[in-house]
Amino acid sequence: MTHPSVNISVRVALGFMALRLVLFFINADFPYQEEIFLFLLLAAFPGLTIYAIWPRVEKKSFKDDALNALRLNVIFAVAMSIFIYAFYAFADTNYFPNMRDMIVARELAANPGLPEEDMRRGVEQFFSLRNFSILAILFFMVMGVFYSVLFSAIKRLVIK
């Protein structure tokens, strides 16, 4: 095998999807659940990148390593972004309204003179599923590019 299999990206994404759905359906509600899940998603990028550039039969160029790693990372990023959108649109539909209410309540407590309607409208415009999904795919793509280039460069420096 001279290039990495793209199936690994799909398998990792399906594993994370299954984990998130299981946690949701068993009503697991532990502190910082969303942050821990995001950290696990971000931890997948270095793993996928290292898998993609791992030395195989033939020696590859920096460009080939970076592109192989990027291919795996992009597949993972797109799959997880689609899942995140679908999860919050169809499964956990109360997440965004609850978070918006918490943000508005926190800001009104800190700034009692602000009009609630304006505050709520601003929070609803910014903190929406659409914006969250767009930011997620952009952030995942940036992480994929960053780790693809970083680990490919490190490989070039270490393995000559």
C-alpha positions in Angstrom: 0.0 0.0 0.0 1.6 3.3 -1.1 -1.1 5.7 0.0 -3.4 5.9 3.0 -6.9 4.6 2.8 -9.6 7.2 3.1 -11.7 4.7 4.9 -9.9 5.5 8.1 -11.4 9.1 8.0 -14.9 7.7 7.6 -14.4 5.1 10.4 -13.1 7.7 12.8 -15.9 10.1 11.9 -18.5 7.3 12.4 -16.9 6.4 15.7 -17.3 10.0 16.9 -20.8 10.2 15.6 -21.8 7.0 17.4 -20.2 8.3 20.6 -22.1 11.6 20.4 -25.4 9.9 19.7 -25.0 7.4 22.5 -24.2 10.1 25.0 -27.2 12.1 23.8 -29.7 9.2 23.9 -28.6 7.9 27.3 -29.0 11.5 28.6 -25.4 11.7 29.7 -25.0 15.2 31.1 -21.6 15.6 32.6 -19.7 18.9 33.1 -18.0 20.3 30.0 -19.5 17.6 27.8 -19.5 19.8 24.6 -15.9 21.0 25.3 -14.6 17.5 25.8 -16.3 16.3 22.6 -14.8 19.2 20.7 -11.3 18.4 22.2 -11.7 14.8 21.1 -12.6 15.9 17.6 -9.6 18.2 17.4 -7.4 15.4 18.7 -8.4 13.3 15.7 -6.6 15.6 13.3 -3.1 14.9 14.4 -3.8 11.2 14.5 -5.2 11.1 11.0 -2.3 13.2 9.7 0.3 11.0 11.3 -1.5 7.9 9.8 -1.5 9.6 6.4 2.2 10.4 6.3 3.5 7.3 8.0 6.4 5.9 6.0 5.3 3.2 3.6 7.1 1.4 0.8 8.3 4.3 -1.2 9.6 7.6 0.0 7.3 10.5 -0.8 7.7 14.2 -1.3 6.5 16.8 1.1 3.8 17.7 -1.3 2.5 14.1 -1.6 2.6 13.7 2.2 0.7 17.0 2.8 -1.9 16.2 0.2 -2.5 12.7 1.5 -2.9 14.0 5.0 -5.1 16.8 3.8 -7.3 14.4 1.9 -8.0 12.4 5.0 -8.5 15.5 7.2 -10.9 17.1 4.7 -13.0 14.0 4.5 -13.2 13.9 8.3 -13.9 17.6 8.6 -16.7 17.5 6.1 -18.3 14.4 7.6 -18.2 15.8 11.1 -19.5 19.2 10.0 -22.5 17.6 8.3 -23.1 15.5 11.4 -22.9 18.5 13.7 -25.4 20.3 11.6 -27.8 17.3 11.5 -27.3 16.5 15.2 -28.3 20.0 16.3 -31.0 20.4 13.7 -32.8 17.1 14.3 -31.7 15.5 17.6 -30.7 18.2 20.1 -33.0 20.9 18.9 -33.1 22.6 22.3 -29.3 23.3 22.5 -29.2 26.6 20.7 -32.3 28.1 22.2 -31.1 27.1 25.7 -27.6 28.5 25.1 -29.1 31.8 23.7 -31.3 32.1 26.8 -28.2 31.5 29.0 -26.2 34.1 27.2 -28.9 36.7 27.3 -29.5 36.1 31.0 -25.8 36.4 31.8 -25.4 39.6 29.8 -28.5 41.2 31.3 -27.3 40.3 34.8 -23.9 41.9 34.1 -25.5 44.9 32.3 -29.0 45.6 33.7 -29.5 48.8 31.6 -29.4 47.0 28.2 -32.7 46.4 26.4 -33.5 42.7 26.4 -35.1 42.7 22.9 -32.0 44.1 21.3 -29.7 41.8 23.2 -31.8 38.8 22.3 -32.0 39.8 18.6 -28.2 40.2 18.5 -27.5 36.9 20.2 -30.0 35.1 17.9 -28.4 36.5 14.8 -24.9 35.4 15.8 -25.4 32.2 17.8 -27.4 30.1 15.3 -27.0 26.6 13.9 -26.1 28.1 10.5 -23.3 30.2 11.9 -22.1 27.4 14.1 -22.0 24.9 11.2 -20.1 27.3 9.0 -17.6 28.1 11.7 -17.2 24.4 12.5 -16.3 23.4 8.9 -14.0 26.4 8.5 -12.2 25.7 11.8 -11.9 21.9 11.0 -10.5 22.7 7.5 -7.9 25.1 9.0 -7.0 22.5 11.6 -6.6 19.9 8.8 -4.4 22.1 6.7 -2.3 23.1 9.7 -1.6 19.6 10.8 -1.1 18.3 7.3 1.6 20.9 6.7 3.1 20.7 10.2 3.5 17.0 10.4 4.7 16.7 6.8 7.3 19.3 7.5 8.4 17.5 10.7 8.6 14.2 8.8 10.9 15.9 6.2 13.2 17.2 8.9 13.3 13.9 10.9 13.4 11.4 8.0 15.9 12.5 5.3 
